Amino acid sequence: MTHTLKTKRALVTGGSRGIGAAIVKRLAAEGADVAFTYASSPDAAKAVLQAAQDFGVQAIAIQADSADASAVAAAVEQTVAKLGGIDILVNSAGVLAIAPIDDFKLEDFDRTFAINVRAVFVATQAAVKHMQSGGRIINIGSTNAERMPFPGGGVYAMSKSALQGLVQGLSRDLGPRGITINNVQPGPIATDMNPAEGEMAEMLKTQIAVARYGTVEEVAAMVAYLAGPESGYITGANLMIDGGFSA
C-alpha cells in the first residue's frame, strides 16, 4: 500500500460486515486511524477491529444503531475524542427491504429512510463541524438509484436516489470549505447478504456488462481513492462501480 492516508482520521458507519468492513481494512492499510460503527454482531466487529489494528494504526469499534440519530451523532463525537479529529467520513450503513407496494410496511419504509438517508445527513452534519479543508465525505449509494430491474425495490431505490440530490446540494455548501462529498454507487457485489451464487445471482449476472459480481475490495479501493489527496477536484458526483449494470 502507498499509505496515502497516513495521519488521517476516519469514521466508517456500518463497518463490521461486507462493503463497510472492506473499507475499514483498506483505509487502515493506507495508514488512516479508523473508527467504525456496528449495530450488532460484536464478534464480527471484533474481527474487523483486529484486522485494522494489524496494520499498525489506531482503530476503535463503536456500537451504534444508525436508525438512532442521537447514536450516530454520538459516534462522530466519540471518533473525534478518541482519534483527535475526523478527516474522512464514510456513510456505509444501509438496509434493504423488498416487498410489493401493496404489502410494503410503513415501519420498513421509515427504517429504510432513517438508516439510508437520515443517518447520512446526521453523520455529515456532525462531522463537518470538526473537519478542516481537505475533508472527505463518501456515501455508499447504489446503482439502483439509476436502475431497479425487479419489482419490490422502489423504496430502496428512492432512498439511494435521495443521496444523489443530497451530495449535489451539499457540495455547494462544503466546497468553499475545502470539503468534498460524493456517492459511490455499487452494483451487485458479492457479500454474505448478496452472494455471487445466490438465488438472484444468475439473473443479475445477465444484466452486468462484465458478467460477474464485483468484490468488496473493488468498492473499497474506489473509496480509498476518493478519500485520498488526488481526488480533491471530485465533488457532488455519483460514481458507478457496477460492472456496466446501469449501462
Buried (B, 14 or more C-beta within 10 A) or exposed (E): EEEBBEEBBBBBBBBBBBBBBBBBBBBBBBBBBBBBBBBEEEEBBEBBBEBBBEBEBBBBBBBBBBBBBEBBBBBBBBBBEBBEBBBBBBBBBBBBBEBEEEEBEEEBBEBBBBBBBBBBBBBBBBBBEBBEEBBBBBBBBBBBBBBBBEEBBBBBBBBBBBBBEBBBEBBEEBEEEEBBBBBBBBBBBBBEEBEBEBEEBEEBBEBBEEEEBBBBEBBBBBBBBBBBEEBEEBBBBBBBBBBEBBE
